[in-house]
Structures are given as structure tokens and as C-alpha cells.
Amino acid sequence: MARGEHHRIHAHDRLQRNRLRIAQEAARLMSEHGIRDFHHAKIKASERLGIADAQSLPRNNEIEQALREHQRIFHADSQPQRVRQCREAAIEAMRFLAAYEPRLVGAVLEGTADAHSAVCLHVFSDDPDELLRFLHEHGVPFEAQTRRLRLSPVESADYPVLVFSADGLPFDLTVLPVDALRQPPLDRVDERPMRRASLAAVEELLHDGDGASDLERKLAALR
């Protein structure tokens, strides 16, 4: 083997090892310290490991895979129960918010929820103030925020977010216009249309239990 080819292979192997190390450290930070932003987690992980090469930064889906592995190894007893608890709470909230066509999104749907995760729902109304009035009328105290979502590779928009707690769990409602039911925003992990599940789908998911059920595989392919 030529010397140049040997160096090229060695450099490639080192790059792949560094990507894996950063992904694993980012997953640990997300699981143990509640970091929710993939980019922040990977930058912090690279700094902690002393790896400055930008090419070594893993993709978001690599970090998500490492997060699943971290949870499987270190939280196998508690994490599935947490996911189930959050899905049960999501069902109750979706029934309560039925008039707003709620959809479950994020870590609770994907099965990666932990003690730091909120139950994240998309709700739909062309008048966001209507939902605020609904929560007020039912005595639900909330904090109003905004969130920027990517609608396409070149388009983003800000949407209202309502944050509250119920039965010891945090909830996060993103209020989208009704026509957004047809076109989900892009997922932060893979930049494809975000996976979302209706009440019926979440009920079926909970009924089937956790793990690699047929519905889990369907949800993995759902867009």
C-alpha cells in the first residue's frame, strides 16, 4: 500500500472515531444534563473532548442513535417507563385539546423521552388567541413563548408556544395554522418532514407497548 493511501485511510479512521466519540458524549450530555439542542450538545461535547476539527462533528441522526444506545445501556429500567408515562399523559392532553386536532411530536413519540423531556404537541388554529382563551377558561396557567420552525430548506417562521405543567409533567404546545396539518415543519434531526401522530395512533402505540412493534416501525416511517 502506498504511503499516501495509508495516511488517507488512517485519517479517515481517526475522523470516524472522533465522530463516534463526540456523538456518544453529546448523547450523554443530552440524557444527563437535559440539553435539548443537538447543535449545542455536539459543540459542547467536542469542546469537552478537545476535538476542534469541524469535520468530526456528527450529524444529528448520529447523535440520536447514540442517545438511544446510551438510554438502552444506562437507563434500561427507568426510561421505557418514563416514555409510557409521557404517552399516557399525552393521550389525556390530546383528548382535552381534541378541538384543535392535536398531534404528538418529538421525544415522547420517538421513544427517547427522559426525565428532562416535555410532552410536545402540535395544535392547530387560525386564531391562536382562541387556544389561549380555552386554557384560561379551564384554569390552566401557562407561559407564552415563540419558536422558529423550518418549513423548507429556505423558509422558516415563528409560531406561538404555550408551556405549562400538569401532574408533574411539562407540556409544550406549538400553535400552528390549520393548513399546517397537511405539511409538517422539518425535523431538526434529519431535516425531513416531522413525524407526527394523531390521538388514535398514540393510543395504538401505547396499547402495543414499547419496543420494536409493528406500529413503532410504522411511526419510524411516518412523515
KEGU-310453 format. One record per residue (C-alpha): residue in three letters; x, y, z. Coordinates in steps of 0.001 Angstrom, whole numbers, plus 500000, padded with zeros to 6 digits. Each point is the difference from the previous one (the first is absolute). Example, Ala and Ser with C-alpha at 12.3 -4.5 7.8 and 13.67 -1.06 7.14 Angstrom:
// KEGU-310453
@residuo->ala	px->512300	py->495500	pz->507800 $
@residuo->ser	px->501370	py->503440	pz->499340 $
***
This chain:
// KEGU-310453
@residuo->met	px->500000	py->500000	pz->500000 $
@residuo->ala	px->501341	py->503419	pz->499035 $
@residuo->arg	px->500947	py->502328	pz->502849 $
@residuo->gly	px->497444	py->502610	pz->498919 $
@residuo->glu	px->497204	py->497445	pz->499911 $
@residuo->his	px->500979	py->498768	pz->503475 $
@residuo->his	px->499845	py->503535	pz->501394 $
@residuo->arg	px->496630	py->500595	pz->498321 $
@residuo->ile	px->498510	py->496870	pz->501547 $
@residuo->his	px->501488	py->500830	pz->503395 $
@residuo->ala	px->498568	py->503535	pz->499873 $
@residuo->his	px->496579	py->498656	pz->499007 $
@residuo->asp	px->500002	py->497510	pz->502881 $
@residuo->arg	px->501010	py->502727	pz->502460 $
@residuo->leu	px->497219	py->502241	pz->498697 $
@residuo->gln	px->497401	py->497235	pz->500435 $
@residuo->arg	px->501222	py->499243	pz->503531 $
@residuo->asn	px->499760	py->503666	pz->500924 $
@residuo->arg	px->496484	py->500262	pz->498556 $
@residuo->leu	px->498935	py->497016	pz->502106 $
@residuo->arg	px->501641	py->501384	pz->503146 $
@residuo->ile	px->498300	py->503381	pz->499562 $
@residuo->ala	px->496632	py->498378	pz->499267 $
@residuo->gln	px->500266	py->497862	pz->503143 $
@residuo->glu	px->501024	py->502953	pz->502183 $
@residuo->ala	px->497252	py->502186	pz->498513 $
@residuo->ala	px->497487	py->497231	pz->500743 $
@residuo->arg	px->501236	py->499812	pz->503596 $
@residuo->leu	px->499648	py->503772	pz->500404 $
@residuo->met	px->496485	py->499927	pz->498589 $
@residuo->ser	px->498945	py->497102	pz->502210 $
@residuo->glu	px->501636	py->501089	pz->503254 $
@residuo->his	px->499930	py->503805	pz->499763 $
@residuo->gly	px->496785	py->500608	pz->498099 $
@residuo->ile	px->501566	py->501677	pz->496953 $
@residuo->arg	px->497313	py->499983	pz->497319 $
@residuo->asp	px->501812	py->501648	pz->497095 $
@residuo->phe	px->502056	py->497609	pz->497878 $
@residuo->his	px->502392	py->502680	pz->498745 $
@residuo->his	px->500703	py->501286	pz->503506 $
@residuo->ala	px->500541	py->496441	pz->501245 $
@residuo->lys	px->502491	py->499118	pz->497258 $
@residuo->ile	px->501965	py->503249	pz->500431 $
@residuo->lys	px->500192	py->499551	pz->503770 $
@residuo->ala	px->501010	py->496356	pz->499541 $
@residuo->ser	px->502780	py->500884	pz->497545 $
@residuo->glu	px->501323	py->502638	pz->502424 $
@residuo->arg	px->499985	py->497561	pz->502909 $
@residuo->leu	px->501880	py->497425	pz->497911 $
@residuo->gly	px->502447	py->502543	pz->498583 $
@residuo->ile	px->499095	py->499190	pz->496390 $
@residuo->ala	px->500052	py->503214	pz->497977 $
@residuo->asp	px->499618	py->498559	pz->496483 $
@residuo->ala	px->496615	py->501071	pz->498594 $
@residuo->gln	px->499969	py->496935	pz->497728 $
@residuo->ser	px->499850	py->497837	pz->503125 $
@residuo->leu	px->496633	py->501409	pz->501050 $
@residuo->pro	px->497347	py->497269	pz->499632 $
@residuo->arg	px->496660	py->500480	pz->498302 $
@residuo->asn	px->496913	py->500358	pz->502151 $
@residuo->asn	px->498782	py->496520	pz->499090 $
@residuo->glu	px->503318	py->498554	pz->501196 $
@residuo->ile	px->499475	py->501700	pz->503363 $
@residuo->glu	px->496421	py->498727	pz->500198 $
@residuo->gln	px->501250	py->496466	pz->499342 $
@residuo->ala	px->502635	py->500433	pz->502719 $
@residuo->leu	px->497305	py->501344	pz->502350 $
@residuo->arg	px->497869	py->496893	pz->499482 $
@residuo->glu	px->503038	py->497827	pz->500713 $
@residuo->his	px->500870	py->502012	pz->503121 $
@residuo->gln	px->496466	py->499600	pz->501312 $
@residuo->arg	px->500011	py->496282	pz->499215 $
@residuo->ile	px->503243	py->499472	pz->501927 $
@residuo->phe	px->499618	py->502372	pz->502942 $
@residuo->his	px->496245	py->500517	pz->500433 $
@residuo->ala	px->498434	py->496734	pz->498863 $
@residuo->asp	px->497955	py->499693	pz->503201 $
@residuo->ser	px->498600	py->503526	pz->500244 $
@residuo->gln	px->499911	py->501512	pz->496511 $
@residuo->pro	px->497312	py->497766	pz->498415 $
@residuo->gln	px->497732	py->500682	pz->502976 $
@residuo->arg	px->500574	py->503730	pz->499555 $
@residuo->val	px->499038	py->499757	pz->496332 $
@residuo->arg	px->496833	py->498119	pz->500878 $
@residuo->gln	px->499092	py->502526	pz->502714 $
@residuo->cys	px->500467	py->502873	pz->497562 $
@residuo->arg	px->497954	py->498274	pz->497293 $
@residuo->glu	px->497174	py->499384	pz->502460 $
@residuo->ala	px->500112	py->503688	pz->500947 $
@residuo->ala	px->500063	py->500951	pz->496314 $
@residuo->ile	px->496810	py->498023	pz->499393 $
@residuo->glu	px->498204	py->501839	pz->502807 $
@residuo->ala	px->501179	py->503358	pz->498698 $
@residuo->met	px->499042	py->499155	pz->496417 $
@residuo->arg	px->496491	py->499057	pz->501105 $
@residuo->phe	px->499774	py->503305	pz->501893 $
@residuo->leu	px->501211	py->501902	pz->496909 $
@residuo->ala	px->498005	py->497953	pz->497470 $
@residuo->ala	px->498451	py->503099	pz->498402 $
@residuo->tyr	px->503473	py->501070	pz->498881 $
@residuo->glu	px->500961	py->496771	pz->498152 $
@residuo->pro	px->503053	py->499300	pz->502231 $
@residuo->arg	px->502966	py->498003	pz->498734 $
@residuo->leu	px->502740	py->498508	pz->502176 $
@residuo->val	px->503543	py->500829	pz->498907 $
@residuo->gly	px->503532	py->499777	pz->501317 $
@residuo->ala	px->501694	py->497773	pz->502547 $
@residuo->val	px->496811	py->498538	pz->501511 $
@residuo->leu	px->498879	py->498795	pz->496581 $
@residuo->glu	px->503469	py->498839	pz->498967 $
@residuo->gly	px->500518	py->498070	pz->503245 $
@residuo->thr	px->503050	py->501998	pz->501157 $
@residuo->ala	px->498243	py->502002	pz->502742 $
@residuo->asp	px->501799	py->500269	pz->503324 $
@residuo->ala	px->499579	py->501862	pz->503282 $
@residuo->his	px->500762	py->503294	pz->498229 $
@residuo->ser	px->497540	py->499570	pz->497113 $
@residuo->ala	px->496743	py->501867	pz->499546 $
@residuo->val	px->496888	py->498515	pz->498419 $
@residuo->cys	px->500060	py->501914	pz->496712 $
@residuo->leu	px->496819	py->500480	pz->498003 $
@residuo->his	px->499142	py->501849	pz->496827 $
@residuo->val	px->496540	py->501570	pz->500186 $
@residuo->phe	px->498231	py->501761	pz->497166 $
@residuo->ser	px->497994	py->503206	pz->499921 $
@residuo->asp	px->499907	py->502993	pz->497677 $
@residuo->asp	px->499352	py->502124	pz->503112 $
@residuo->pro	px->502675	py->499254	pz->502637 $
@residuo->asp	px->498181	py->502245	pz->502492 $
@residuo->glu	px->497122	py->497523	pz->499938 $
@residuo->leu	px->502229	py->497345	pz->501540 $
@residuo->leu	px->501228	py->502474	pz->502617 $
@residuo->arg	px->496411	py->500715	pz->500961 $
@residuo->phe	px->499233	py->496279	pz->500123 $
@residuo->leu	px->502832	py->499380	pz->502471 $
@residuo->his	px->499011	py->503029	pz->502078 $
@residuo->glu	px->496401	py->498824	pz->500173 $
@residuo->his	px->501119	py->496593	pz->501260 $
@residuo->gly	px->502337	py->501459	pz->502606 $
@residuo->val	px->503231	py->498857	pz->498374 $
@residuo->pro	px->502857	py->502409	pz->500825 $
@residuo->phe	px->502531	py->500225	pz->497186 $
@residuo->glu	px->502985	py->501953	pz->498742 $
@residuo->ala	px->499932	py->501354	pz->496445 $
@residuo->gln	px->503153	py->499748	pz->497889 $
@residuo->thr	px->500895	py->499859	pz->496311 $
@residuo->arg	px->501859	py->497391	pz->497977 $
@residuo->arg	px->501595	py->500197	pz->496570 $
@residuo->leu	px->499288	py->496975	pz->497826 $
@residuo->arg	px->501437	py->499165	pz->496620 $
@residuo->leu	px->497303	py->499564	pz->497383 $
@residuo->ser	px->502391	py->499210	pz->497157 $
@residuo->pro	px->503770	py->500125	pz->499445 $
@residuo->val	px->499667	py->503732	pz->499276 $
@residuo->glu	px->496964	py->501089	pz->502030 $
@residuo->ser	px->499417	py->500384	pz->503751 $
@residuo->ala	px->497279	py->501608	pz->502104 $
@residuo->asp	px->499251	py->500790	pz->503647 $
@residuo->tyr	px->497020	py->498406	pz->501750 $
@residuo->pro	px->498427	py->500417	pz->503456 $
@residuo->val	px->500943	py->497413	pz->502629 $
@residuo->leu	px->498047	py->499445	pz->503210 $
@residuo->val	px->501869	py->498319	pz->502854 $
@residuo->phe	px->498371	py->498622	pz->503143 $
@residuo->ser	px->500193	py->497144	pz->502497 $
@residuo->ala	px->497414	py->497369	pz->500874 $
@residuo->asp	px->500350	py->497076	pz->502397 $
@residuo->gly	px->503691	py->500759	pz->500382 $
@residuo->leu	px->500756	py->499856	pz->496270 $
@residuo->pro	px->500960	py->502915	pz->497735 $
@residuo->phe	px->497882	py->500601	pz->496895 $
@residuo->asp	px->500986	py->501968	pz->496919 $
@residuo->leu	px->497305	py->501017	pz->497487 $
@residuo->thr	px->501023	py->501520	pz->496687 $
@residuo->val	px->497046	py->501809	pz->498388 $
@residuo->leu	px->499986	py->499636	pz->496214 $
@residuo->pro	px->497486	py->501132	pz->497360 $
@residuo->val	px->497461	py->497411	pz->498912 $
@residuo->asp	px->501554	py->499531	pz->496558 $
@residuo->ala	px->503221	py->498833	pz->501726 $
@residuo->leu	px->498199	py->496709	pz->500637 $
@residuo->arg	px->500821	py->499133	pz->496403 $
@residuo->gln	px->503672	py->501045	pz->500060 $
@residuo->pro	px->502056	py->499419	pz->503165 $
@residuo->pro	px->503056	py->502140	pz->500730 $
@residuo->leu	px->503411	py->498439	pz->499545 $
@residuo->asp	px->501438	py->497758	pz->502668 $
@residuo->arg	px->503135	py->501298	pz->501734 $
@residuo->val	px->501597	py->496544	pz->499824 $
@residuo->asp	px->499889	py->499217	pz->496296 $
@residuo->glu	px->498371	py->503105	pz->498443 $
@residuo->arg	px->497191	py->497916	pz->498529 $
@residuo->pro	px->496306	py->500674	pz->500774 $
@residuo->met	px->499477	py->499456	pz->503716 $
@residuo->arg	px->498350	py->496790	pz->501175 $
@residuo->arg	px->496682	py->500666	pz->501738 $
@residuo->ala	px->497385	py->497685	pz->501489 $
@residuo->ser	px->496273	py->500498	pz->500503 $
@residuo->leu	px->498162	py->499001	pz->503169 $
@residuo->ala	px->498965	py->496678	pz->498457 $
@residuo->ala	px->503590	py->499224	pz->499010 $
@residuo->val	px->501335	py->500800	pz->503483 $
@residuo->glu	px->497299	py->497847	pz->501604 $
@residuo->glu	px->500975	py->497127	pz->497722 $
@residuo->leu	px->503679	py->500577	pz->500728 $
@residuo->leu	px->499354	py->499845	pz->503742 $
@residuo->his	px->497786	py->496924	pz->499616 $
@residuo->asp	px->502702	py->498209	pz->498038 $
@residuo->gly	px->502528	py->500813	pz->502720 $
@residuo->asp	px->503558	py->501195	pz->499641 $
@residuo->gly	px->502686	py->498473	pz->497832 $
@residuo->ala	px->500221	py->499086	pz->496346 $
@residuo->ser	px->496329	py->499384	pz->499374 $
@residuo->asp	px->498392	py->500236	pz->496581 $
@residuo->leu	px->498646	py->503426	pz->500893 $
@residuo->glu	px->503421	py->501199	pz->501144 $
@residuo->arg	px->501326	py->499090	pz->496569 $
@residuo->lys	px->497068	py->501766	pz->498355 $
@residuo->leu	px->500655	py->503122	pz->502049 $
@residuo->ala	px->503676	py->499855	pz->499089 $
@residuo->ala	px->498959	py->500277	pz->496364 $
@residuo->leu	px->497166	py->502492	pz->500594 $
@residuo->arg	px->500416	py->503458	pz->498560 $
***
